[in-house]
Amino acid sequence: MRFIREYLHPRGLLAGLAIGDALGAPLEGFPQNEAWMTNMRPGGRHFRRAGQYTDDTLQARAVAESLLFCGGFQPSDLIRRLLSGYRDRPEWYGPTSSAFFTLISSGTPPHRAAWLVHRAHGGSRTNGSVMRGFPLGIFYPGGAVYGISMECSHLTHYDPVVAHCSAWLNIMAADLCRGATRRQAFRHARSQCRDAEVLAVLGSYERYRMIPSLDAVLCAHAALSCFMNARTFENALLSAVNLGGDADTVGACCGALAGAYWGIEAIPKRWSRTMEGYDDLLRIAGALWDIRVDRQ
């Protein structure tokens, strides 16, 4: 029984991410609605079926599959997988990632492409690298995941504040997968944070209003706040996606933390039954847990 139960939390992470993504997708780009959404539904800016995920899950899955294939973080393999996903559904991707993959497709080296996009757009603080990084927390323990998360973020997003947001949430995800309490995971992430803005906002999340923005710091703050204040997995995700705005990404980030904490047993069946590719996501997460660094 103990052997089986240890998989509940890493599987919950990837499943929770996808469910938060799919729940939030119909609300993406819209203001907060007075009507509280509680079930999977179709619609959104890019009309999707109920339970269909977006590029948030597509990119997180690419990270997980690259870790599985390479036995660790391998930038060139990950870029190849991310680019393949972009070519399949380019309309799903945000401004920074879209511009980056367009340059990569024309032969621009990744690190130069990230810099060019940052310069052309007047910054690269968007949340695309935050939402995808959570599988790193399955594979790497909290003590090792900060630096790897920074590297993974810098592949596409030049701005360091984005990388620090990703690293903060990934430390928490890693610790939660390994049995930490919310407060333990939060305190560990806070103690490791090396960016003053991220430390101020995430480290004192209670002081700030939740804004479900494309901005990495605001997105990470909204997801963290919804998770830390929730009593259940369901409450966490509904609080996150019903903020509106960048609902799929706030939902995905909150869902990853909530799934890693409460595990797959806490996911409502009405959501898991509707979720696209649910069993395959559980398989990938379980396989990644089997080869994690602290088991090798």
Secondary structure, DSSP 4 states (H G I P E B T S, - for coil): -HHHHTTHHHHHHHHHHHHHHHHHGGGTTSPPPSSPP-S---BTTTTB-TT---HHHHHHHHHHHHHHHHTS--HHHHHHHHHHHHHH-GGGS-HHHHHHHHHHHTT--HHHHHHHHHHHTT---BSHHHHH-THHHHHS-HHHHHHHHHHHHHTT---HHHHHHHHHHHHHHHHHHTT--HHHHHHHHHHH---HHHHHHHHTGGGS-----SBHHHHHHHHHHHHHH-SSHHHHHHHHHTT-SSHHHHHHHHHHHHHHHH-GGGS-HHHHTTSTTHHHHHHHHHHHHHT-GGG-
